[in-house]
Amino acid sequence: MAELDLGSPPGPDGEVVAAPPPRRRRGGGGLLRGLLGNGKSLSGVVILVLFALMAIFAPVIAPGDPTLIQGIGSQPPSAEHWLGTTAKGQDVFALNVWGARSSLFVGFTVGIAATFVGLLVGLASAYLGRTIDNLLSLVTNVFLLLPGLPLLVILAAFLPQGLGTVILVLVITGWAGSARVLRSQAMSIRGKDFVSAAQVTGEGGLRIMFREMLPNMASIVMSTFLACVIFGIGAQAGLEFLGLGDISTVSWGTNLYWASNDGALLTGAWWVFVPPGVCIALVAFALALVNYGVDETTNPRLRRPRRRTTPDAPTRVAARTGKEAAR
């Protein structure tokens, strides 16, 4: 039904002209446009894309096996070896380029898996009733109370080595925190009118959880995923630095492990252990920037006003033309 525009001039016959109905905006790309329009998130996305391209094109950037001996050991950065060599004579630049593949793969896989498990637990706790909520909350609290680092060390020490083991261990120890956050958000959405209306119309439980509740949790799910990715990358590096990961693979964590074993800190070979640490810090910083951008895009209270005003500032009044004044 068309709306009457009382502020518009009458038609030729004197009747009020009906204004056309307003166009509906499609919100599918609203979050993406908001992230790309935010300076923090855009900077983080650019850094992540650069690291992703480095990992994808590692065979082109640093061809050959990065573990092969390329020259004399413990050589500082030079034109031949941009980041120097390790104590064994391996090229540090090649090790860090190839190490991005394993570290980013483990980090994002752990982030997806831990967020998915936490999302299932959170939605089920919020929607399926008090009995299921009490049971899942008990399990979540048990995992939250267990000390994280000792549990990581015990699981990694007794399970067979490999990337699959590292991912499994990190998901087991990392899902509980995300489940707690997502449950609290789902509980607040559970009491909304549109959820009750969906129940009255006869929609199934899975459809209500994933079609009605989940879209309203997009921002918190995105933030939880980014936090889980940061946890995955840092925890993998920590396990491998302790020698509990698969030290036969090339990753930023194994680079730190071999730098410690070869005495890089004692000999002052900073070019061996600084690059992998900087890579881990930059990826975590980029993910944090994207997380800040998500918060500012989805939370209107965090958005900066376009024009700052003061109580003493004069109020701007639009000038009226002669035709508008005559009306």
N, C-alpha and C positions, 0 to 999 in steps of 0.2 A: 504494500500500500504506500503510495507516494505521500510525502510530507508536504505541508503547506509552508511556503517560505513567506512569512509575513513581512520580512524586511525588503523584499524585492518589489519593483514597481509593478503596477497592475498591467494586464494585457490590453490589447487594443479595444476589447469590448467591455473593459472595466472589471473583469473577474480576476480573482487572485490566481496567479500562475503557480502550479504545483512544481516544486523542485524535484529533480531526479533523485532516486534513492542513492544513498552513499555507497561507494564501492567498498567491498570487504577486502581487507588486506590479508594476504596469505602469510602466516607466521612460520612456514617451514624453514626458511632461511634466515629468520630473525636472529637466532643465536650466532650463526656463522657470520652474518653481517656485523653484528655487534662486536664479535671477537676481532674481526679484521679491521674494524674502525677504532679499536682500543689500542693505544700505543704500547702498553705493557704486553698484552697478549700477542700483538703483531710481532714485537721483538722476540718473544719466546718462540713463536711459530717459526720465524726465520732461523733461529739458532737450531731448533729441532730438525728443520728441513736440511740444513747444512750437514748435520751429523748423520741424518738418514741417507743423504746422497753419498757421504763418505763411506758409510757401511755398504751401500749397494754397489758402488763402483770401486770397492777396495782392490779387486783384481786389476783394474786399470790404473789406479793411482799408485799402488805398490805391487807390481806384478811379481809372481814367484812365491815361494814359501817364506813367510816372515821369520820362521825359526832357524833358517840356515845362517851360517856364519858368513858375514859380508865383509869383514875387515878385521883390523886389530881391535882388541878389546879395550873398553873404557876410554874411547876417544870422544872428545867434546864435540859439540855441533860444528859442522863445517859444510862446505859447498857440496861435498860428496855424500855426506850423511847429515841431513838437515837437523836432526835431533840427537846426533851422536850415536854411539854404539854401547851395547851392554858389556859386562865383563867377559862374556863369551864371544863377543864380536858380532852380535845380532844388531840389525838396524832398528833403532828405537822408533823412528817414524813409521816404519812398516808394521811393527808390533802394535802400535796404538791405532793405526788405521784398521787393521784386521781385528783388533780387539773390540772395536765399536760394534761389529756384527754380533758377537756373543752377548755383550753387555746390554745392548738395546733389545735384542731378541728376548733375553731372560726378563728384563725389566718390564717390557710391554706385555709379555705373556703372563707374568705374575700379576700385573695390574688388571688385565682382563679377567683372569681366573678368580682372583681374590674379590674383585668387585662383583662378579657374577654370583659367587657363593654368598657374599654378604647381602646382595640384593634379594636373592631367594629367601634367605633366612629372615631378613627384615620385613619383606612383604608378607611372608607366611605368619610371622609373629603378630603383625598388625591386623591381619584380616581373618585368620582362621580361628580366633577365639582365645579365651583365657588359658585353656589347658595346653594348647600348642604353644602359646606365648610363654607360659611358665617353663615348659620343657626346653624350648629353644633358648630362652634367656639363661637358663641354668647352664646349658652347654657353652653358650657365649661367654658367660662370666667365668667359667672354668678356664677357658683358653685365655681370657684377659688377665686372670690372676697368675697364670703360669709365667715365670720369668722368660722373656723372649730369647735373650742371647744363650743361656744354658740349654734351652730347648732346641735352638738351632744347632748348637754344637753337638748335642747328643744324637739328634736325628741324622745329621750329616756324617757323623763318625760311624754309625752302625749300618747305614744304607749304602748300597753300591755307588761308586762315583759315576758322575755323568751329569749332563745338563738337565736331564729329566729328573734326577734326584734333587738337584738344586731347586728347580722350579716347584717340585712337590713339597719340599721342606718349607720354602718361602710362602707357598699358598696356605699350608697348614698353620703356620704361625702368623699369617697376616690378614686372614679374613675376619677375625673377630671384631677388630676395631671398626672396620667398615660396616659390619652387620649392626653394631650398636648405633652408629650414626644414622644409617638408612632406616632402622626400625623406628627411631624417634621421629623422623620425618614422615614415614608411612603412618604412624599412629595419629599424627596431626591431620593427615589427609583423610584417614579412615572415617572421621566424624563429619566430613563435609556433606552438603546436601546432594551433590551430584552422585556420590557413592550410594547414598540411600535410594536415590531415584533409580539408579541402575539395578539395585537389588529388587526394587518393586516391579520393574519391568521384566524381571525374570532372567537377567543375564547371569552367566556362569561365573564362578569364583575366579578362574584363571583369566577370563576376559576382563573382569573388573580390575584385577590386580595389574594386568599388563596393558590394558587399553584405556583405563580410566585413571588409575593411581600413578602408574609409572611415568606417563608424560608430564605430570606435575612435579616430578622429582628429578627432572633432567639436570638442573644445575647442581644439586647435591650429589647426584650420581657421577657427574663429570668431575667434580672436585675430589670425590673419593677415589675415582680411577687415577687421577693424576698423583694423588698422595700415595697410592699403592705402587705406581710405577717408580716413584722416587724411592720408596722403601725397597722395592725389588732390586734396583740397580745398586743401591748402597749396601744392602744385606749380602748380595752376591759378591761384591768386592770384599766385604769383610770376611766372609767365609773362605774365599780363595786366598786372601791374605794370610789367614790362619792355617792354610794348607788343608782345609776340609772340603774344598771343591775339587773339580777335575783339573789338576794342574797341567795336564797334557794339552788342554785347549788354550787358545790365545784370547785373552780378554784383559780388560783393564785391571781386574783383580789379580789375575795371574802375573801380570806385569809388575804389580806392586810386590807380589810374593817373591818373584825371582830377584827383584831389586833388593829386597831385604836379605835374601839368602846370599846374594853375591857381595853384600857389604857396601852397597852404594852409599848408604848414610855415613858409614865410617870413612870411606875414601873420598867423600865430597863430590861424588858423581851425581849432581843434582838433576842432570838432564835425563836420568833413567827413571826416577820416581816422581818428578814434578809433572810431566805431561799426562800420565794416566790420572793423577789426582785432579789436574785442571780439567780434563775431559769429564770426569764424574761431577765435578762442581758446576761446570757449565751446563750440563744436561739437567741437573737438579735445579739450577737457577732458572733455566728456560721453562721447565715445567711449573715452577712456582710463579713465574710471570704469567703464564697461561691461566693458572688457577686464579690469580688476582684479577685477570681480565674477565674470567667467567663470573666472579663475584660482582664486579662492577657492572657487568652487562645485565645480569639477572636481578640484582638488588638495586632498586631506584635510590635508596638512601645513600649508597656509596658513589653515585654518579656526581661528577663535578658540575656545578651550574655553568652554563655557557657565558653568562655575564654576571659579574659580581656587583651587588648593589649594597648601598649603605642606607641607614635610616634617614640621613640628611640629603641623600641624592634626590634631585628633582624627578618627578614622574613625567615620562615621555607621553605626549599626546599627539596622536596622528592628525595632521592637517587635513581639513576638509576642502574639497573643491567647491566651486560655485554651484555646479549642478547638484552635488549632494546637499549643500546648504538649502537650495531651493526646494528640494523634496521634503 
